[in-house]
Amino acid sequence: MTSLFDPTDAGDLHLSNRIVMAPLTRNRSPKAVPNTLNTTYYEQRASAGLLITEGTAITQQGQGYADVPGLYTPEALAGWKHVTDAVHKAGGKIVVQMWHVGRVSHTSLQPNGGQPVAPSAITAQSKTYIMNPDGTGAFAPTSEPRALETAEIAGIVEDYRKAARAAIEAGFDGVEIHAANGYLLDQFLRSGSNKRTDSYGGSIENRARFLFEVVAAITAEIGAGRTAIRLSPVTPANDVFDPEPQPLFEHVVAGLPDDLSYVHIIEGATGGPRDYLQGDIPFDYAALKAAYRDKGGKAAWMVNNGYDRQMAIEAVESGNADLVAFGKLFISNPDLVGRLRADAPLNAPDQATFYGGGAKGYTDYPAQPKVA
Ligand SMILES: C=C(C(=O)O)c1ccccc1
């Protein structure tokens, strides 16, 4: 029987175990440049089967929060090279989560102080994290976005392609396309945020078009085996909504390449109830996976949101999942894999230090003494 602690392949990625560090925004990369503290943080957690970086903006237009890293300046790419080198030296594997926030941004973060972009000019009832002129950070309401012109969409697809190439050159083992949690690609998928009347709006097929164009551009550039995607069928994060998530997301997974590295599914409300409902009926995650597998999809299936040790063991042993991503537990347990293997006590995460700051609550969580 397959174990959570067994090695596995996710496309081109050969993983030493099936425990994944989920993408976690920490707001500790001023000027969007990864620094030595970030390197230490990822290096400490390199025993994960796979590390997924925090959301990383593909362009300044795609930047939605202060002090999150980017993938679009020479300085940021040099910073990421230090991170990937350190993780590889520690025996780990790491992919970068490629992020365009769309409307979940603020004019102070946008090129020339402009409006954020979105499928439609509908403001997200959400907040983002900005820097005040005095250098203090603060959460602020997101700014009103402008609707992208149809002709602009191809340019953003090209931005994703370029960022994927840059990621490989910065030493990443692959990329995860962030299509979850109410950010740009998810905004296009959901009818609540996408009111377009062109070929990118209206029907499910049209609302998924942009996502498929991004996937096609990235897989053509770096290969499907190094490309993954994150989806969140029912999350209400950042004010997204669709009354029929089941047909929408079954259409999405059925349109993904068979040979992707992995498909990453957030089950329920992100960081919240796993049984969260959007629409009238509970979401059927087994049917979602079947919609991918039945059409020939071979990518590893990764699950996330509120998993504990026993749930993760059962998810893999039952065949419901190939990989399980842990977020908060990796914040406070750099050696989570060893602790889960030994069923050892776990450090509790300190919510007060999740976002912003320095080493406290970031690189100062204790690892268990190495067993001789
Ligand atoms: C990248 C994020 C996501 O996917 O929800 C994020 C952003 C800010 C705070 C927490 C999480």
The ligand as an SDF file (V2000), in Angstrom:
LIG
                    3D

 11 11  0  0  0  0  0  0  0  0999 V2000
   -1.2070   34.1030   -2.2530 C   0  0  0  0  0  0  0  0  0  0  0  0
   -2.1880   34.0400   -1.3990 C   0  0  0  0  0  0  0  0  0  0  0  0
   -3.3030   33.0940   -1.6570 C   0  0  0  0  0  0  0  0  0  0  0  0
   -3.1690   32.2320   -2.5480 O   0  0  0  0  0  0  0  0  0  0  0  0
   -4.3110   33.1850   -0.9580 O   0  0  0  0  0  0  0  0  0  0  0  0
   -2.2280   34.8620   -0.1440 C   0  0  0  0  0  0  0  0  0  0  0  0
   -2.0100   36.2230   -0.2280 C   0  0  0  0  0  0  0  0  0  0  0  0
   -2.0320   36.9910    0.9390 C   0  0  0  0  0  0  0  0  0  0  0  0
   -2.2670   36.4020    2.1700 C   0  0  0  0  0  0  0  0  0  0  0  0
   -2.4980   35.0160    2.2240 C   0  0  0  0  0  0  0  0  0  0  0  0
   -2.4830   34.2500    1.0660 C   0  0  0  0  0  0  0  0  0  0  0  0
  1  2  2  0
  2  3  1  0
  2  6  1  0
  3  4  2  0
  3  5  1  0
  6  7  1  0
  6 11  2  0
  7  8  2  0
  8  9  1  0
  9 10  2  0
 10 11  1  0
M  END
$$$$
